[in-house]
Amino acid sequence: MTRRVTARDITDPAKSFAGMPKLLELAWKYARMLGVSVIPKIAFRNDLTSRWLGRYAYTTKPGKVNTIQIQRRVLHDERTLERIMAHEMAHHVDFLTTPPSPRGSQDFAPLRDPHGPSWQAQADKVNRVMGQNFVTELSDESYVLAPETKPYTLLIVKTLKGRLGYQASVHFYPEVVARMSAILKKAIRSTDPRWARAPKIGSRSMALPKNEEETQALLELYGRAERR
C-alpha cells in the first residue's frame, strides 16, 4: 500500500540504507512529493574529470531501465546530495508524464529540452515545498563537494622557459610518458580536485594554472614529484 506524504517525510528523511546513503529514501521522498509510484534505478559513479554531478539516463532500448547516476563526491554534503536527487527526480517524473518521441530518444540525450517547461513544472512543485531555488537548472556555488577525489597520477611538465602545464590520469603508463617530447616531466600521486580535470596523460594538450596561487602550488608539487 502506498503511504501518503507527511510533514515528516519532507523535513526528517529516514535513516540511510546500508550501501546506498540516503539515495533510496530521497528518491521515494520526491516520488511521493511529485505524485508517482515508481523510482528509477540508482547508480554511483566516481568519474575523475566529469563536470556533471548527477544525471538521468532515459532510454527506450529493450531490457534497459531509466537510471539516475550520482557522482560519489556529492555524498560529502547531505543538502547538496538532496538537491541533486530532487533535480534528477524532476527529470524522472517529467519523462514518465511527458515522454519524448521514441524515434529521437537515446541515453542521456532526448530530443526535447531536458530543462524545458515540463521539467520546470516538476521543479516548481519541489521548490514550493522545499524553498525557492532548492532545485535549479544548473549547480551553483552553494553546492558542497568532497575535498578530495579518488587517487590519480598528476604529471607536471616544465618547459625550458619555466612554464608549467599538467595532465592527469587514474591509470599511469610510464611507457606513454616516455614517448612524450616535453623537456622536464615529473609525476606525483594526488587526490586534489584542483588538478583532476586535466587532459589525460599522453594527450596532445595540457592544462595550465589559472592564477598565481595555482602556479605556486604546482611548483611546490613539482619540487616533490619524481622525475619521469
N, C-alpha and C positions, 0 to 999 in steps of 0.2 A: 504494500500500500504506500502511495506517495504521501509523505508528510508535508504539511503546509509550512511555508516560510514563517518564522517567528522573528521577533526582535533579537533574540539570542543568536540566531543564525547569522544575522548581519553584523552584530557587534562583538561576538565572542565565538569565533570558529572553534571547532572541536580540536582535540589534540591530534598530533601528526600520526599518520600510519607509518610503520617502520619501512624504510627504503624509499618512500615517496613523500618527503616532508611537505605537508600541507597541500600538496597539489590536488589530490583527490578530493579533500574536503572543500578546497576553494572551487574546484570545477563544479561540484554539486551545489555549492552555495550560489554560484552565479547561474547555474542551470535553473534552479528554483526561482531565483530572482527574475530571470528573463522568461520564465514560463515554458521551459522544455523539460522533458523527462529522460533525456539521454545525453551522455557526455562522450567526447571523442577519446581515442587512445591518447595517452600522455607519455612522452619520452624525454629523457635527458639528452642533451648534447654537451660536449666540452670542447668546442672548437677554439683554436688559438686566435685566429685572425678575423673571425666573423664579427660583423658590425650589428647583427640582429641579436636581440636578447630573447625574444620569443617569436614563434611564427606558427601559422595554421596551414597545414597541408591539406588542401581539398583535392580529392581525386575521384574520378569516375572509373578507374581501372578495376576490372573484376578481381575480387578477392582482397582488395585493399580497402582500408578504412581511413577516414579522416583522422588526422593526428595533430595534437599540439606538441611542439618541441620547445623545450626550455633550456637555455644555457645554464650550466651549473653555477656560474659566477653570480647569478641573481639570487641564489639561495642565501647569500650573506645577509640580506636585509628583508625582513618579513613584509614590510609595506611595499617595497619595490616588487617583490615576488607577487603580492596580491594584485597590484595594479597591472602587472603584465598578464597575469592569468585572467583578470577581468577583461582586458583588451582582447585576448585571444578567444575567450568565451563569447564575446560580442561577435567575433568572426564566425564562430561555430553556429550560433543561433541565426546569424544573418544568412549563412549558406543553407541552413536547414529550412528556413522560411522563404528565402528568395534565391533558390539555386541558380547559378549561371547556366548558360546554354551548354548542354553536354558536348556539342560539336567543338566548342572552343576551350573547354576546361582541361587543365593539366595541373600536375602537382605544383603548389605554391604560386601559380600564375593564372588565375581565371581571367577571362577577357574583360569583365567589367571592373570598374574602380574598386579595389578592396576596401577603401575607406570612403565610399560614396554614401549617398543618403540612407540606404538600407542599413549599412553598418552604423552610421551615426545615430540612427534611431535607437539601436540597441545600446550604444554607448551612453546616450542621453538617459535611458532608463536607469543605468547603473549610477550615473552621476547625480540623479535626483535622490538616490538613497545614500550614496557614499560621499557625496560632496562634489562641488564644482571642480572640474578638471582632474578627477580621480582617474578617469580613462581619457587619454589623449591620443591623437593620431600618431604622434612621434614621442619618443622618450625625451626627457628634459633633464635639467641639471639637478633636480631633486631625486633622481634615481641613484641609489647607493649600490655599488658593485663591490665584489670581493677585492681586497687589496692585492691579491696575488692570482696568477694564472697557474695552470699546470706547468711543470718544468719544461723548458725548451733551451736550445742552444742559441746563443746570441753571437753572431760573427761580426766583429768590428773591423772595418777597413780604414787604414790611414794612408792617404796619398803622400807623394813627395812634398807637396805644398802644405802638408799637415791637416788637410781637410778630412773630416770623419764621415763615414757612412756605415750603415749596418743592415744586416739581413737576419732572419730568424727562422728556425725550423724545429719541430718537435723531434724529428729524426735527423741525426747528424751523420753525414757520409764524408769521411776525410778525403776520399778519392775525388769527390766533387770539388772540394775546396782546393785541392792540389792543382786542379786544372784551371782555376781562376787566375786571371792575369794581374790582379791587384798587387801593389808593391808590398805592403805590410798587412798581414791578416792575423787577428787574434780571436780566440773563441773562449766563451765562458758560459756556464750554466746559469739560468736566471728564472725567476718567477715574476718579474716586474712587468706589469701590464703596459708600461710606457713603451717598451720596445717590441712587444709581441706582434703588433700589426705592421710588420715589415715585409718586404718581398722575401720569398723563400730563398734559403741559402742555395747558391749556384745560379740564380736567375740573373738577368742582364741589368736589372735596376736595383737601386739601393734607397733606403730611407735616409733622410738627413735630420739632424737635430733641429727642432723648431725654434729654439731660442738659446740664449747664453747659458741658462740654467741646465738645459738638457745637454749642451755641449760639454760643460764641465763634468756633469755626471757620467757622460760617456767616456770622457778622458780618464776619469778615475777608474772605471771598469776596464778600460784598455790597459791601464797600468797593472792591473791584477790578473788580466787574462793570459792564457797560454798562446804562444806564437804558433801559427799554422802554416 
